[in-house]
Amino acid sequence: MIGDDCEISPYTVVEDANLAAACTIGPFARLRPGAELLEGAHVGNFVEMKKARLGKGSKAGHLTYLGDAEIGDNVNIGAGTITCNYDGANKFKTIIGDDVFVGSDTQLVAPVTVGKGATIAAGTTVTRNVGENALAISRVPQTQKEGWRRPVKKK
């Protein structure tokens, strides 16, 4: 079902998905069976959704996979975010509350829940639940090797 005033850009595939009113999708997006977008949600280029719900006013702008996920209202999903829903044998769900900011290049390893108002720092791998209004960050501190040289090919 596609609601009123939805915009679907070129090269977008929508299979057995539900879109409420005023959603924008694509270009080059893929909504697989079980995808649901609530009113005013945005799915951008190279975003794939499967058995996932994106809440009112929520956005997944680009380069993202959302599978087996419940995403609340007014959530921003940064570029390169992946819900890691499969462990090789079973699939698990990711739950993201309302008003959450997910930074770019984030992996959410299901089963995991992110509380309302939380922020996930860019580059973070989330393996444990995140509380309401908390900041989750799991990056390794950057190191620098002074004088380092790249290997040279042997001729």
PyMOL commands that set and color helices and strands:
alter all, ss='L'
color gray80, all
select strands_A, chain A and resi 7-8+13-14+18-19+24-25+30-31+36-37+42-54+59-71+76-77+82-84+94-96+101-102+107-109+112-114+119-120+125-126+135-136
alter strands_A, ss='S'
color yellow, strands_A
deselect
rebuild
show_as cartoon
